């Protein structure tokens, strides 16, 4: 009876350890621009889009643009990151207030595998009583 309990406990611990390890490998965290440049795995960064830098090559389906850090930024430090994305431009990209980029930093810049754009809410600016 004791042997069955020990074997069962070992099996449960092995599967629990494997599950936790798999979960930690698939989680992708938000990092700063500086951390993203040093990361060796896929990470997420968020920032505002500098629309003056947007360049789309339809033949290669390559979108290039620059994002800037949102929130308080040290004025002596220009926090900007060049983004490269292969694929179609999200339909509401030109209306976006910010973007979340998931990818990995490579020699040509931060190569995004996924873009999520945040657009202004259609409910922003409505006064109470107006619908």
Secondary structure by P-SEA (a helix, b strand, c coil): caaaaaaaaaaaaaaaaaaaaaaaaabbbbbcaaaaaaccccbbbbbbbccccccccccccbbbbbbbbcccccccccbbbbbbbccccccccccccbbbbbcccccccccccbbbbbccccccccccccc
